Amino acid sequence: MSPEVVTLSDAILFSLLALALIMGCAWLLDSRRGKDRVIFGMILIVMLLNYLYFRITKTLPDFEWSAYAVWPRAYLSFEIVVIFYTALSIVFFFRRTDHGAAADASELTIAGAASPPAVDVFICTYNEDLSILERTILAAKAIDYQSFTVWVLDDGRRDWLEDYCTEVGVRYLRRNDNVGAKGGNLNNAIQQSAKETNAPFILILDADFAPQRPILKRTVGQFADPQIGVIQTPQFYYNADPVQHNLLASKAWVDDQRIFFDVMQPSKDGWGAAFCVGTSCIVRRDALGLIGGMPQETVTEDIHLTYRLLQKGLKTRWLNERLSVGLSAESLSGYITQRCRWCLGTIQVALLRDGPFLGRGYTFLQRLHYFHGLLFWFCRPFILLLMAAPILYYFLGLPAIQMEPEAFFLYALPMVGGMWAFHAWVSGRRSMPLFTEVSQMVSAVPITIALIHALIHPFGRPFKVTAKGEDRARVDVLYPIAGTFLLVIILTFMGMLNGPLMGTYNDLDGFSVAWGMVVMVYAFVSLLVCIELPREPLDSIRFPLARQANLVRDGNLVPCTINTISISKAEITLHDNRTARQISAGDILIFSPFADFDVAARVSDVDIARLALSMAIVAVRDRRYDWKIRQTAEDVRRKMIQRLFSEMPQAMPARAYPLAALRGLWRRTFNPPSKLFGSIEKHEVSVRSRQAPRRWQRRRDLAPSMPLLQVRAASAGPPLAE
């Protein structure tokens, strides 16, 4: 149909029918089935191509060398980039792998092996605090595997970290310079470890990523396939990223990388083009030998590693399992810095002589997948044009798109609605309109600048480490980015008053008003993200447990639910009102938050109405290793960290909850930060900071070892309660 021959009511009816078709597909089809993904995806591709044909043939003015004719074509050029990237993504979604069966077989193979292959565990660090590093180090020591060695690779050359590694029993390496950044650090460790352990496999971890206990059993056995050079597992986080946190959506929406890790990478793996992401991956040592070690020519050694190995016929396998948990960027500046580095590195690898475009030994599909990843970054400038378009029309009379309302309902609305529905469907409800787009908008300006710099001067720029463990106890504003969105809102509103609303009204003006209102909504939500709310200290993060257990009180078992647990505290709900009235602050109670792990905790608060107890942990016993009771603050802390971070419960939501997210956004909009987070305690810098002293003085045990179940009430004054 053409908008010239249909009425507005006909166009609206057609749009409703198209959207009904889309919703029917989302309701009736199963995204886990490949055939269903093809059916739904092809419908979307037809809509995209139909829209694109209309845009090219019906919405452009006659060409002439004027701003009125050039601007719409420039806008369309970037729109085509986005459409092509989207169409490629849909096609790649047609395939998806699941190597869970291979991981099961690996676990059985390793469990039955008398002497499984040795593994070197490399923990890369530069300037992270010990409060972050100790989580990764202690969790690595708890890996359930027979033969492995933990190495801490310190590019910060810190004496106190060397002392700590000696104390907890892991190996420590440093070098005299920082040549090659992370890649150079890894190459130094590869060379040094070859002289001692020379393990055939290497597990690479970033400083803030704690491995889960089964990570090696689930992966090492899969290397029986000689074509596998790297096994990569996804990154999961135990804290909210800046978009989630600043929009109060940390319990209602996934982090912005979940679709990439949970959906896109398994799909790329289906085409043989999954790639390494730098941490939580296991690589063959001999494969690194084939390519001369870890690549260090770019700031993204991870994806470069995958493509160097592809030249040798070795692939990266994506194992889509939660086998490590890390720390997401806590500040918006760190969030943006991280993505600008990824953008720069993607362009650097593309320009290398052995890269996927100029190098030999790559298939067409491998090159196409890399091009797809490159397009992801080149979509960012389109976001800026999308925000600028109404302003240019209001003040200069330059329309980006000449589209009547009938055409909007015939071509644009079904396509946009279809894309929202498809992405939510194919991602398992991880995608959500507004929030997903805002996560891209907040970094659009700096990434566009990074793109320009990278194209002009791609090499010779330093590796910027993402800041982690910062003091986030205050409200911070990222003024340059916030100012940009505020300016967009002001100019759009002023232009709307000066132009369409106060001038003559026509169909094109109506379309521009709607566009301007959408832009202001998105810019406002992005502005909220730039006003960063305080965060609680990392040690205070409470992890949801929801474990049914028993409290031990005076030798009696009391049924309860362990709701949340942190390194030092627990929140428990009792099932019996009478018992709740018998417990008072100061009592010592015992419970097991994990299998074979006992905790003694002092009651700090009792909420009779909710049958809730707040408790401070004072002693622990890990029965997997020994029956010794740990009572000193440092011993308790280390045991809690090791157990909690090596078997971490799911901390972040696995899918989006739109109503909860909108409620959080409503609260964020109409409440000042002081009201939302006024009680956040200030993060205290302790001996675990980067300025920590070289040695720690161990506190002496407050009491000799005793069966933990012998601990009585606080009034009895046992040593554990001191």
Beta strands, then each sheet from edge to edge (+ up, - down):
strand 1: 119-125
strand 2: 148-154
strand 3: 171-174
strand 4: 201-206
strand 5: 209-211
strand 6: 228-232
strand 7: 236-237
strand 8: 281-284
strand 9: 315-318
strand 10: 324-326
strand 11: 476-477
strand 12: 531-532
strand 13: 543-553
strand 14: 556-565
strand 15: 569-574
strand 16: 588-594
strand 17: 597-607
strand 18: 612-622
sheet 1: 3+ 2+ 1+ 4+ 8- 6+ 9+
sheet 2: 5+ 10- 7-
sheet 3: 11+ 12-
sheet 4: 13+ 14- 15+ 18- 17+ 16-
end
